[in-house]
Amino acid sequence: MQVSMLVGKRIQMKRKEIGVTAAELADNIGVSHQQLSRYERGTNKISLEHLVAISIALQTPANWFLEDCFTPPKVHMNNQYTCVAETILGL
């Protein structure tokens, strides 16, 4: 899933969780209701300025909106290290 969609879903989730309407949030951050809707659907990329404004308006750290955007790095071990690990762990 695209970053814009993931961030948008979290914006909408937090907005609804605290009981703020889309119109109220849009007015608070200085964008149209339609623009906020595009952010929440992920059809438009949100600017950093608007993400910070949303963060302030919803009293939520900005990094919270990005949490779903990162996957933990995969650890790749070559065969040599796999054999050593298996030996040590008794696998």
Backbone as CSV, one residue per row, in Angstrom:
resi,resn,N_x,N_y,N_z,CA_x,CA_y,CA_z,C_x,C_y,C_z
1,MET,0.841,-1.177,0.000,0.000,0.000,0.000,0.889,1.243,0.000
2,GLN,0.455,2.270,-0.674,1.233,3.499,-0.782,1.264,4.259,0.542
3,VAL,2.335,4.986,0.741,2.505,5.786,1.952,1.336,6.754,2.121
4,SER,0.924,7.411,1.049,-0.176,8.380,1.137,-1.452,7.738,1.665
5,MET,-1.723,6.529,1.234,-2.923,5.830,1.693,-2.800,5.439,3.165
6,LEU,-1.629,4.970,3.560,-1.420,4.568,4.950,-1.539,5.757,5.894
7,VAL,-0.922,6.872,5.521,-0.996,8.082,6.342,-2.441,8.578,6.387
8,GLY,-3.103,8.584,5.258,-4.492,9.041,5.197,-5.420,8.233,6.075
9,LYS,-5.234,6.924,6.081,-6.063,6.061,6.928,-5.867,6.388,8.402
10,ARG,-4.624,6.662,8.773,-4.356,6.982,10.181,-4.907,8.362,10.556
11,ILE,-4.871,9.304,9.619,-5.473,10.621,9.873,-6.966,10.446,10.147
12,GLN,-7.619,9.718,9.267,-9.058,9.507,9.416,-9.374,8.752,10.709
13,MET,-8.588,7.738,11.013,-8.807,6.951,12.220,-8.702,7.830,13.473
14,LYS,-7.652,8.639,13.559,-7.454,9.498,14.731,-8.534,10.575,14.800
15,ARG,-8.877,11.141,13.660,-9.907,12.185,13.626,-11.227,11.648,14.169
16,LYS,-11.621,10.473,13.713,-12.877,9.869,14.168,-12.787,9.459,15.637
17,GLU,-11.627,8.960,16.027,-11.419,8.514,17.413,-11.663,9.642,18.415
18,ILE,-11.233,10.844,18.060,-11.397,11.948,19.010,-12.645,12.788,18.726
19,GLY,-13.425,12.389,17.731,-14.710,13.030,17.480,-14.661,14.352,16.745
20,VAL,-13.694,14.506,15.855,-13.580,15.722,15.048,-14.125,15.413,13.658
21,THR,-14.980,16.283,13.138,-15.493,16.063,11.788,-14.430,16.453,10.765
22,ALA,-14.598,15.940,9.568,-13.665,16.284,8.490,-13.720,17.780,8.209
23,ALA,-14.907,18.348,8.255,-15.055,19.789,7.998,-14.329,20.607,9.062
24,GLU,-14.432,20.194,10.319,-13.752,20.908,11.407,-12.239,20.844,11.247
25,LEU,-11.733,19.652,10.953,-10.288,19.501,10.796,-9.792,20.291,9.590
26,ALA,-10.510,20.202,8.491,-10.119,20.938,7.279,-10.053,22.435,7.561
27,ASP,-11.068,22.943,8.233,-11.099,24.370,8.570,-9.939,24.731,9.495
28,ASN,-9.654,23.856,10.441,-8.589,24.095,11.418,-7.218,24.189,10.764
29,ILE,-6.984,23.370,9.727,-5.657,23.369,9.092,-5.605,24.225,7.828
30,GLY,-6.740,24.824,7.459,-6.751,25.754,6.332,-6.798,25.122,4.955
31,VAL,-7.479,23.970,4.847,-7.684,23.352,3.530,-9.179,23.107,3.353
32,SER,-9.578,22.834,2.131,-10.987,22.534,1.878,-11.323,21.140,2.402
33,HIS,-12.603,20.929,2.620,-13.070,19.602,3.044,-12.693,18.560,1.992
34,GLN,-12.786,18.952,0.719,-12.451,18.036,-0.373,-10.970,17.650,-0.334
35,GLN,-10.116,18.629,-0.034,-8.679,18.340,0.030,-8.382,17.380,1.177
36,LEU,-8.990,17.613,2.328,-8.783,16.703,3.454,-9.255,15.303,3.092
37,SER,-10.372,15.219,2.403,-10.882,13.919,1.961,-9.873,13.220,1.050
38,ARG,-9.238,13.982,0.170,-8.217,13.403,-0.719,-7.018,12.909,0.086
39,TYR,-6.640,13.656,1.128,-5.550,13.205,1.999,-5.929,11.893,2.678
40,GLU,-7.139,11.840,3.212,-7.568,10.649,3.945,-7.705,9.431,3.042
41,ARG,-8.071,9.637,1.795,-8.175,8.519,0.850,-6.830,8.161,0.230
42,GLY,-5.862,9.052,0.377,-4.545,8.801,-0.189,-4.427,9.156,-1.649
43,THR,-5.404,9.874,-2.185,-5.328,10.244,-3.603,-4.411,11.440,-3.825
44,ASN,-4.223,12.265,-2.796,-3.259,13.371,-2.850,-2.203,13.162,-1.778
45,LYS,-0.973,13.495,-2.113,0.107,13.418,-1.124,0.001,14.615,-0.193
46,ILE,0.171,14.355,1.084,0.077,15.421,2.070,1.435,16.085,2.245
47,SER,1.416,17.403,2.355,2.672,18.120,2.585,3.069,17.968,4.048
48,LEU,4.334,18.167,4.302,4.828,18.105,5.672,4.147,19.172,6.531
49,GLU,3.932,20.344,5.960,3.270,21.424,6.695,1.866,21.022,7.130
50,HIS,1.117,20.388,6.231,-0.238,19.972,6.582,-0.221,18.800,7.558
51,LEU,0.743,17.908,7.433,0.835,16.800,8.387,1.114,17.328,9.793
52,VAL,1.995,18.311,9.891,2.286,18.920,11.196,1.041,19.634,11.727
53,ALA,0.330,20.345,10.868,-0.892,21.038,11.293,-1.941,20.041,11.787
54,ILE,-2.076,18.920,11.095,-3.013,17.874,11.516,-2.567,17.282,12.846
55,SER,-1.286,17.067,12.971,-0.726,16.540,14.213,-1.071,17.449,15.395
56,ILE,-0.918,18.737,15.202,-1.233,19.708,16.258,-2.739,19.727,16.529
57,ALA,-3.533,19.771,15.470,-4.991,19.842,15.620,-5.554,18.607,16.320
58,LEU,-4.971,17.449,16.030,-5.464,16.202,16.626,-4.684,15.815,17.882
59,GLN,-3.766,16.690,18.291,-2.947,16.474,19.488,-2.316,15.077,19.485
60,THR,-1.665,14.781,18.371,-1.044,13.478,18.154,0.342,13.701,17.565
61,PRO,1.359,13.014,18.076,2.698,13.179,17.498,2.693,12.853,15.999
62,ALA,3.392,13.650,15.219,3.412,13.469,13.765,3.897,12.081,13.368
63,ASN,4.841,11.521,14.127,5.358,10.201,13.752,4.294,9.113,13.877
64,TRP,3.255,9.324,14.660,2.187,8.332,14.797,1.517,8.074,13.447
65,PHE,1.393,9.114,12.634,0.732,8.970,11.340,1.580,8.172,10.347
66,LEU,2.856,8.010,10.649,3.778,7.312,9.744,4.082,5.876,10.175
67,GLU,3.563,5.459,11.316,3.944,4.160,11.870,3.708,2.982,10.939
68,ASP,2.637,2.995,10.166,2.345,1.871,9.271,3.195,1.879,8.005
69,CYS,3.968,2.931,7.808,4.715,3.098,6.560,6.045,2.355,6.544
70,PHE,6.464,1.883,7.682,7.772,1.246,7.767,7.627,-0.221,8.129
71,THR,8.351,-1.038,7.409,8.391,-2.453,7.764,9.765,-2.731,8.348
72,PRO,9.829,-3.618,9.316,11.146,-3.905,9.883,12.078,-4.466,8.813
73,PRO,13.328,-4.088,8.869,14.265,-4.603,7.868,14.405,-6.114,7.996
74,LYS,14.522,-6.746,6.865,14.717,-8.195,6.858,16.195,-8.494,7.042
75,VAL,16.451,-9.464,7.860,17.829,-9.861,8.108,18.137,-11.041,7.203
76,HIS,19.146,-10.874,6.395,19.568,-11.946,5.503,20.916,-12.464,5.979
77,MET,20.972,-13.746,6.207,22.248,-14.342,6.597,22.692,-15.265,5.476
78,ASN,23.966,-15.193,5.174,24.442,-16.126,4.168,24.571,-17.506,4.814
79,ASN,24.790,-18.504,4.011,24.814,-19.885,4.497,25.843,-20.115,5.593
80,GLN,26.982,-19.466,5.505,28.031,-19.642,6.506,27.518,-19.242,7.890
81,TYR,26.878,-18.083,7.978,26.376,-17.614,9.266,25.181,-18.435,9.732
82,THR,24.376,-18.906,8.806,23.243,-19.745,9.171,23.731,-21.025,9.821
83,CYS,24.775,-21.635,9.257,25.332,-22.868,9.826,25.888,-22.621,11.224
84,VAL,26.575,-21.517,11.414,27.126,-21.188,12.734,25.989,-20.989,13.731
85,ALA,24.962,-20.250,13.333,23.827,-20.002,14.218,23.121,-21.302,14.576
86,GLU,22.938,-22.171,13.593,22.280,-23.450,13.856,23.111,-24.311,14.800
87,THR,24.428,-24.270,14.639,25.315,-25.043,15.511,25.243,-24.526,16.943
88,ILE,25.298,-23.223,17.095,25.260,-22.625,18.433,23.919,-22.892,19.104
89,LEU,22.846,-22.773,18.358,21.512,-22.940,18.925,21.074,-24.399,18.980
90,GLY,21.879,-25.286,18.410,21.548,-26.705,18.408,20.361,-27.047,17.533
91,LEU,20.246,-26.340,16.434,19.117,-26.595,15.528,19.400,-27.708,14.562
